[in-house]
Amino acid sequence: MIDETLEGSLGDAVATGEARRKAGELLAAAHTGFLALADEEGPYVVPISFAYDGENIYFHGGEGKKSRALEAESRVCLAVTSDAELVKDDDPCSDNFRCDSTLVFGRVVRLESMIEKDAALRTVIAKYHQEAAADPLAPSRVAGTTVYRMEIRAITYRKLPGD
C-alpha cells in the first residue's frame, strides 16, 4: 500500500509500472540493504540482510542500537543498489556510477507471534539459503530472534546514469 502523504512529498520519484517492477527485481536480487533510522542521538544507517515478498520486507537482528531506535521511531528508509560501476569522464567532476537503486519508505513492526516470526525467517532463509528453506526451525531459535516486518509506504527506483 502506498502512503498518499509520503507519495506526495516524493513527487514523481514514486515508482509505478515498469519502474516498480524493476525496483522489486532489485530488492529480490540484492544481498545487502542499508536501513536508515533515527534515535535520540540522530540519524543511523546500518547494513542489513533482508527479504522482499512482493508486499513487505523482512529482516531480523538482536537487541542493540537498531532495535532501540526502531522502538522509538518506526519510520525507516531502506536503500538498495545493484553493483555499481564507475563511469569515468574526461573531467573527474563529471564521473558517475552505473547502477540501479531503490529507496523503500515504510514503517517497521516487530513481530511477536511465533507463527509470523517463523514465516518471516523462512522468507529470509529462502533468499540466502534456498536449500534450507524447508528445514524446520528450532522453536528456541525463533523465540530468541528479533524479527521485523517493514510495511512499505512508497518505493522509488532510479537507473544511473539517468537520461
C-alpha positions, 0 to 999 in steps of 0.5 A, a space after each residue: 500500500 502506498 502512503 498518499 502523504 509520503 507519495 506526495 512529498 516524493 513527487 514523481 520519484 514514486 515508482 509505478 509500472 515498469 519502474 516498480 517492477 524493476 525496483 522489486 527485481 532489485 530488492 529480490 536480487 540484492 544481498 545487502 540493504 542499508 536501513 536508515 533510522 533515527 534515535 535520540 542521538 540522530 540519524 543511523 544507517 546500518 547494513 542489513 540482510 533482508 527479504 522482499 515478498 512482493 508486499 513487505 520486507 523482512 529482516 531480523 537482528 538482536 537487541 542493540 542500537 537498531 532495535 532501540 531506535 526502531 522502538 522509538 521511531 518506526 519510520 525507516 528508509 531502506 536503500 538498495 543498489 545493484 553493483 555499481 560501476 564507475 563511469 569515468 569522464 574526461 573531467 573527474 567532476 563529471 564521473 558517475 556510477 552505473 547502477 540501479 537503486 531503490 529507496 523503500 519508505 515504510 514503517 517497521 513492526 516487530 513481530 511477536 507471534 511465533 507463527 509470523 516470526 517463523 514465516 518471516 525467517 523462512 522468507 529470509 532463509 529462502 533468499 540466502 539459503 534456498 536449500 534450507 528453506 524447508 528445514 524446520 526451525 528450532 522453536 528456541 531459535 525463533 523465540 530468541 530472534 528479533 524479527 521485523 516486518 517493514 510495511 512499505 509506504 512508497 518505493 522509488 527506483 532510479 537507473 544511473 546514469 539517468 537520461 
